[in-house]
Structure formats: C-alpha cells, structure tokens
Amino acid sequence: NPILSAMAFAVASALGVEWMSRKGDVREDSAIAMFWTLGMSVGIICCFLSPGFMPDLSSYLFGNILTIDSHDLWLLAAVTLLAAIIFMAFYRQILSISFDSTFAQSQGLPVLLVEYGLMALVAMTIVATLRMVGIVLAMSMLTIPQMTANLFTYSFGRIAAYSILIGCAGCMAGLALSYWLNVPSGASIIFVSIILYCRCKAIKYALKQLNKSETSQR
C-alpha cells in the first residue's frame, strides 16, 4: 500500500524539518521545500524503476474520491481517533506551547515532545487525506476551516470546535457540487471552503461597518 509507505516517509520528513529548523540553522520553509522535492523525486524514480507499475499520479496530486476504499476509510478513522486522543490528553500543553513555547519550556513542559508529536500528526493527517483532496490541496484543508472559525472567535478551544464543523460542512457541500457538476472532488471541496470563508469575511466586515455607523450616530 503506497499510502502506508508515504505516511512513514511523511512522518520522518516532518521530524527532519523540525530538527533542521532547530539544530541545522535552516529556515523551516527551506527545510520543507527540500524534503518536499526529495520526496517527489524519490517517488517518481521508484515509479519508473518498478516494472509494470504506472500509478495514477494525478489522483495523488489533486485527489479523487472514487479511489477511496475501505482501507483508506479505516486509516482515516485511525488518524482521527489518534488526533482526538492526543488533543484531549495534551490540550493544556498544546495551548501553552502554541502561544509561548519559551515560557512553556521554563515551566517544565515537554515542548520538544509536543512539537515533534504535532509535526508527525500533521504529516499523518496530510497523507491520510491524499485520496480525497490530493497532496496539492491537503494543506488548504488544514488552514481554511481554522481561518474561517477565527473570524468569529479568538478562543483556542472554540476555534478547534468551529473548524471541525466548518470543515465537515465544506466537505459535504464540495462533494455535492462535485457530484452535480461531475468535477474532481478535491477541487470542489477547496473551492466551496474558500467561498465560505469569503462570505463569512464579508459578513463580518458588513457587521463591523454597521456597528461603527451605530456608534457614530450615538
């Protein structure tokens, strides 16, 4: 199963990025670019060296829900359960380290363990969603719902809860659009999620201007 080997490489790459940014005097974005290109090059070389193996690379790049089978669903369920357990078990540590890792380290919190663990969990999540949205669009699934939730609250816990609901709504609406228009599911999900963010942003801006107008009249 290429997904399992990809997950192992992704976790190793995530830990390597974190280590290089800390110990190697390398910017984190530069380390990510290096491991990204390394993974792509190794993957393409292995594909061409394997006789008779011609994978559908576009499905991994842009996603195709028709390629999802029961094994992928079980993998998604396992990663989701693992993320939920880690988040609930280390909620206070994650919250403290996210806002001020230096202060958290001075308080004796396991900063390195939490940061390396979160990097590995993000890598596993990206690989687990490859079949659905593809590697190109996977990062959008990890950022757009949180950006939308952050428009309504600054609470860390509420952002986490709202982003789950917004992400689920965007996925369902994107899949419906994909079915109606007969277009790739991954692109539809991201398109709907971005439209939802823009509408929420516009609504918040309109409400802000309305409050300013009411305040000035008073």
C-alpha positions in Angstrom: 0.0 0.0 0.0 1.7 3.2 -1.1 -0.2 5.3 1.5 1.5 3.4 4.4 5.0 4.0 3.0 4.1 7.6 2.2 2.9 8.1 5.8 6.2 6.6 7.1 8.2 8.9 4.9 6.0 11.9 5.7 6.4 11.4 9.4 10.2 11.1 9.0 10.3 14.2 6.9 8.2 16.2 9.4 10.6 15.2 12.2 13.5 16.1 9.9 12.1 19.5 9.1 11.6 20.2 12.8 15.1 19.0 13.6 16.8 21.0 10.8 14.9 24.2 11.7 16.1 23.8 15.3 19.6 22.4 15.0 20.7 23.0 11.4 20.3 26.8 11.2 17.9 26.4 8.3 14.6 28.2 7.8 11.6 26.0 8.3 10.2 26.8 4.9 13.5 26.0 3.3 13.6 22.6 5.1 10.1 21.9 3.9 11.0 22.7 0.3 14.0 20.4 0.5 12.1 17.4 1.9 9.2 18.1 -0.5 11.4 17.9 -3.5 13.3 14.9 -2.1 10.0 13.0 -1.6 8.7 13.9 -5.1 12.0 12.9 -6.8 12.3 9.6 -4.9 8.7 8.8 -5.6 9.0 9.4 -9.4 12.2 7.5 -9.6 10.7 4.5 -7.8 7.6 4.6 -10.0 9.8 4.4 -13.2 12.1 1.7 -11.7 9.1 -0.6 -10.9 8.3 -2.6 -14.0 4.7 -2.6 -14.9 3.8 -0.1 -12.2 2.1 3.0 -13.6 0.2 4.8 -10.8 -2.4 7.5 -11.4 -0.2 10.4 -10.2 -3.0 12.9 -10.8 -5.2 11.3 -8.2 -2.5 11.7 -5.6 -1.8 15.3 -6.6 -5.4 16.5 -6.9 -7.5 13.8 -5.2 -10.2 11.5 -6.5 -12.9 10.3 -4.1 -13.6 7.3 -6.4 -10.2 5.8 -5.4 -11.1 5.6 -1.7 -11.6 2.1 -0.4 -12.3 0.5 3.0 -8.6 0.5 3.9 -8.4 4.3 3.4 -11.5 4.8 5.5 -10.1 2.7 8.3 -6.8 4.7 8.0 -8.7 8.0 8.2 -10.7 6.7 11.2 -7.4 5.7 13.0 -5.7 9.0 12.4 -8.8 10.9 13.5 -9.0 8.8 16.7 -5.3 9.3 17.4 -5.6 13.1 16.9 -8.6 13.3 19.2 -6.8 11.3 21.9 -3.6 13.4 21.7 -5.5 16.7 21.6 -7.6 15.8 24.7 -4.6 14.4 26.6 -2.3 17.3 25.9 -4.7 20.1 25.5 -3.2 22.4 28.1 0.4 21.7 27.0 -0.5 22.3 23.3 -2.3 25.5 24.2 0.6 26.8 26.3 3.3 25.8 23.8 1.3 27.3 20.8 1.2 30.8 22.5 4.6 30.9 24.1 7.0 27.9 23.8 9.8 29.7 25.7 7.6 30.3 28.8 6.2 26.8 28.5 9.8 25.4 28.5 10.6 27.4 31.6 7.7 25.8 33.3 9.0 22.3 32.6 6.5 21.4 29.9 7.7 18.8 27.3 8.0 21.4 24.5 10.1 19.2 22.2 7.9 16.2 22.6 4.7 18.1 21.9 6.2 20.0 18.9 7.7 16.8 17.3 4.5 14.9 18.0 2.3 17.6 16.4 4.6 17.7 13.3 4.2 13.9 13.0 0.5 14.1 13.4 0.1 16.8 10.7 2.2 14.7 8.4 0.0 11.6 9.0 -3.2 13.8 8.5 -1.9 15.1 5.2 -1.1 11.6 3.9 -4.5 10.2 5.1 -6.4 12.8 3.1 -4.4 12.2 -0.1 -7.0 10.1 -1.8 -9.8 12.7 -1.1 -8.2 16.1 -1.9 -4.7 15.3 -3.0 -1.3 16.5 -1.8 -1.6 19.8 -3.6 -4.9 20.7 -1.8 -4.4 18.9 1.5 -2.8 22.0 3.2 -5.9 24.0 2.4 -8.0 21.6 4.3 -5.8 22.2 7.4 -5.9 26.0 7.2 -9.1 27.3 5.6 -11.6 26.0 8.2 -9.4 27.4 11.0 -9.2 30.8 9.2 -13.0 30.8 8.9 -13.5 29.9 12.6 -11.1 32.6 13.7 -13.3 35.2 12.1 -15.9 34.5 14.9 -13.8 33.8 17.9 -10.3 34.1 19.3 -10.7 31.2 21.8 -8.3 28.3 21.0 -10.9 25.7 22.0 -13.7 27.3 20.1 -11.6 27.7 17.0 -10.9 24.0 17.2 -14.6 23.1 17.6 -15.8 25.5 15.0 -13.2 24.5 12.4 -14.3 20.8 12.7 -17.9 21.8 11.9 -16.9 24.2 9.1 -14.6 21.6 7.6 -17.4 18.9 7.7 -19.8 21.4 6.1 -17.3 22.3 3.4 -16.6 18.7 2.6 -20.3 17.8 2.3 -21.1 20.8 0.1 -18.0 20.2 -2.0 -18.9 16.6 -2.6 -22.4 17.6 -3.6 -21.0 20.1 -6.0 -18.6 17.5 -7.4 -21.5 15.1 -8.0 -23.7 17.7 -9.7 -21.1 19.2 -12.0 -19.0 15.9 -12.5 -15.8 17.6 -11.5 -12.9 16.4 -9.2 -14.0 16.2 -5.5 -10.8 17.7 -4.1 -11.0 20.9 -6.1 -14.7 21.2 -5.3 -14.2 20.9 -1.6 -11.5 23.5 -1.5 -13.5 25.8 -3.8 -16.5 25.7 -1.5 -14.4 26.2 1.6 -12.8 29.3 0.1 -16.2 30.7 -0.9 -17.5 30.0 2.6 -14.5 31.9 4.1 -15.0 34.9 1.7 -18.7 35.1 2.6 -18.1 34.9 6.3 -15.4 37.6 5.9 -17.8 39.8 4.0 -20.5 39.3 6.6 -18.1 40.2 9.4 -16.9 43.3 7.6 -20.5 44.4 7.0 -21.4 43.9 10.7 -18.3 45.8 11.7 -19.2 48.7 9.5 -22.8 48.6 10.8 -21.6 48.8 14.4 -19.3 51.7 13.6 -22.3 53.5 12.0 -24.5 52.9 15.0 -21.7 54.1 17.4 -21.1 57.3 15.4 -24.8 58.1 15.4 -24.9 57.8 19.2 
